[in-house]
């Protein structure tokens, strides 16, 4: 998985959620939720919609893999790389 996609996804996270940090400041291995970046379930919904729009596939709220998919920037970018159509 390319670092370029990780950077692109980090920028999408910052832009979509109006975060007051630079995309480069997101550690690819840092947790996105709770003690890491501090995102919550509403952030996850907004992010899932933005990913759907940009990459052409749906992230479902009832997917049992969501904890893994959203565990870090790296995990999210890897999932997008495997699933995207655009």
Buried (B, 14 or more C-beta within 10 A) or exposed (E): BEEEBBBBBBBBBBEBBEBEEEBEEBEBEBBBBEEBBEBEEEBBEBBBEBBEEBBEBEBEEEEEEBEEBBBBBBBBBBBBBEBEEE
